Amino acid sequence: MTATYATADEEKMLKFDQVLHARLGGLKEAVTVWTETVSKLEKTKEKAENGLRSKADKADWKGENAGVTQAFVRKTAKEFGDALTEATSIRNILRDAESEFKAAKSALEKLVEQAPGKGIRIDPDGTVSYLVHPDRRSKDYDGPEPEQADFEAMRSSIKAAVDRANEADDIASRALRALVGKDKNNFSGTKYDSLAAASKAQDAEDAHTAYELYKKGDDATPQEIDRLNALFEDNKKDPYFAERFALEVGPKGSMEYWADMGDPSDGSRLGVDHRDS
């Protein structure tokens, strides 16, 4: 028997039972709290701009005080605006994530409810099987008799719902990390109107990262080529990523890249380190 081990990414992914039994009350409450925060910050931003900064701009300060104090007041007022933008973005991400999780959870609940009527059993881990196996049916059995196509349809529907939750979770967690940022003293000012907008921003970022690796050609290390291949694999069904990457590379660049990577005369190790690439 061959042992199998889950990758780190697979271990992070939400499973069938986690989506089905997800408790979304806390997330819904977080959306409410952030919505209230946005409302408070809107008022604070207005006061900062119309009061603090407006008065500083009109003040007839001279010398060093004008150069230091006015700049400080303007920066402080701007931070209120950035705080509002960041808080609004967080609220939007959480709001849309909750909506996606709720839709995925409802889809699984509906499938679990409908399965017995189709003669199908869904186990706690999402495994699909006969409700009553053909070998155990009595002679007078008149219940549903699902066929292979029914099982495949059920598995496909389950996977679609779980994938929807995982995609929302992945986009939301990455967006929230970006919003928090690395600068503890300043708000990022990053703006996301929706989870879909965050997804597009992430696609563009991935496409640019892929391009930066791609243009190294055969100067790329095996690890960098692995990273490039991983980006392609993760985004293989994403048309927006493909569009952005194609725009950065251009048709001529693509041909030159593969010609360079396959040429061993200048030290390319593609054929050595990545025989299956």
C-alpha positions, 0 to 999 in steps of 0.5 A: 500500500502506498502512503499518501500525505496531504500537502500544506495547502490541502491541510488548510482547505475547508472540508465538506463537514466544515462548510456544512456545519459552519457557524456564521454568526460570528462572521455576521456580527463582525460585518455589523461591527465593521459597518458601525466602525465605517459609519463612525469613521465617516464622521471623523474623516469629515471633521478632520477634513473640514475642521482640522485640515481646513483650518491648518490650510487657512492658518497664517503660520510662518517659518518652521511652524508652517513647514512642520505643523501644517504638514503634520496636520495634513498627514493626520487628516489623510490618515483618517481618510485611509482608516476609513478606506481600510475599514470599508474594505475590511467590511466589504471583504467580510460581508461578501465572504459571509455571503459566499460561505452562506451560499456554499453552506446552503447548497450542501444542506440542500444536497444532504436533504435531497440525497435520500430521495434520490437513493443516495447517502452522503457520509459526514466526510462528503463521500457519496454512496448508495442509500440502500446497496443493490446487494441488500435490497429486498425483492419488493424494494421499490425505492429510487435506484441511482445510477453512476451519472446520479452519483457523479452529479452529486459529487460534482455539486458537493465539490462545487459548493466546497470549492466556492467556500474555499475560494472565498476563504482564500481570497478573503484571508489574502485580502485581509492580510494585505489590508493590515499591511506591514506598516503598524504606524500607518493605514494601508489605504487599500480599497476593495469594493468587493471580494470580486475586486480583491480577487482581480487585484490578486490575479493582477499581482500573481500575473506580475509575479509570474512575469517577473519570474518568467522574464528571468528565462534560463537564469531562473533557479529551479525553485523560481521555476517551481514557483512560476509553475505553481502560479500557472497551476493555481490560476489555470482556470482564471481568465483574468490572470491569463489576460494580465499575464499575456499583456505583460509578456506579449506574443514575441516575449513568449516565443523568445522565452521558450526558445531561450529556456530550451537552448542548452548552449547558454547554460540552460538547465531546464532539460536537466532540472525540469525534464517534465516542464 
